[in-house]
Amino acid sequence: MQALFSKLLRIADSEASVLLTGKSGSGKDLAARAIHKYSRRAQQPLVAINFLAMPRGLNSRTNCTRTWGCASFR
């Protein structure tokens, strides 16, 4: 658990975009919240997106923008 938290802190310290994947119940939401909490953007709102719940076409690469990216929300 400490190794995972150490990795999350390293990710939070970077400006990199992060896409968390995994099975339902694996803790993706907890990891995202931890990364956000310890990032430089912690004072800004966290925007969590469930891509599986989006209508087909809205989550395709053709709808990427420079501001938001394809699967990266800052």
C-alpha positions as CSV (number, residue, x, y, z in Angstrom):
1,M,0.0,0.0,0.0
2,Q,2.9,2.4,0.8
3,A,4.4,1.7,-2.6
4,L,1.1,2.6,-4.3
5,F,0.8,5.8,-2.3
6,S,4.4,6.7,-3.2
7,K,3.6,6.3,-6.9
8,L,0.4,8.4,-6.5
9,L,2.4,11.2,-4.9
10,R,5.0,11.2,-7.7
11,I,2.2,11.4,-10.3
12,A,0.5,14.2,-8.3
13,D,3.8,16.2,-8.4
14,S,4.0,16.0,-12.2
15,E,2.0,17.9,-14.9
16,A,1.3,14.7,-16.7
17,S,-2.2,13.7,-17.8
18,V,-3.4,10.5,-16.2
19,L,-5.9,7.8,-17.4
20,L,-6.8,5.3,-14.7
21,T,-8.1,2.0,-15.9
22,G,-9.2,-1.2,-14.1
23,K,-12.0,-3.3,-13.1
24,S,-15.0,-2.0,-11.3
25,G,-14.3,-1.6,-7.6
26,S,-10.5,-1.6,-8.0
27,G,-10.1,1.9,-6.5
28,K,-9.7,4.1,-9.6
29,D,-11.8,6.8,-8.0
30,L,-9.8,6.8,-4.8
31,A,-6.6,6.9,-6.7
32,A,-7.9,9.9,-8.8
33,R,-9.0,11.7,-5.7
34,A,-5.6,11.1,-4.0
35,I,-3.7,12.4,-7.0
36,H,-5.9,15.5,-7.2
37,K,-5.6,16.1,-3.4
38,Y,-1.8,16.2,-3.5
39,S,-1.4,18.0,-6.8
40,R,-0.8,21.7,-7.5
41,R,-4.4,21.8,-8.7
42,A,-5.9,20.7,-5.5
43,Q,-7.7,24.1,-5.1
44,Q,-9.5,23.6,-8.4
45,P,-12.5,21.2,-8.8
46,L,-11.8,17.5,-9.7
47,V,-13.8,16.5,-12.8
48,A,-14.4,12.8,-12.9
49,I,-15.6,11.4,-16.2
50,N,-17.1,7.9,-16.7
51,F,-16.3,7.3,-20.4
52,L,-18.5,4.1,-20.5
53,A,-21.5,6.2,-19.6
54,M,-21.0,8.7,-22.5
55,P,-23.0,8.3,-25.7
56,R,-21.0,6.7,-28.5
57,G,-19.1,9.2,-30.5
58,L,-18.6,11.7,-27.6
59,N,-15.7,9.7,-26.3
60,S,-14.0,9.2,-29.6
61,R,-10.6,10.6,-30.6
62,T,-12.3,12.9,-33.1
63,N,-13.8,14.9,-30.3
64,C,-10.5,15.7,-28.5
65,T,-9.6,19.3,-27.8
66,R,-6.3,21.0,-27.0
67,T,-7.7,22.2,-23.7
68,W,-9.1,19.0,-22.4
69,G,-7.2,16.3,-24.3
70,C,-8.8,13.0,-25.2
71,A,-9.0,11.4,-21.8
72,S,-7.3,14.0,-19.7
73,F,-9.3,16.5,-17.6
74,R,-7.4,19.1,-15.7
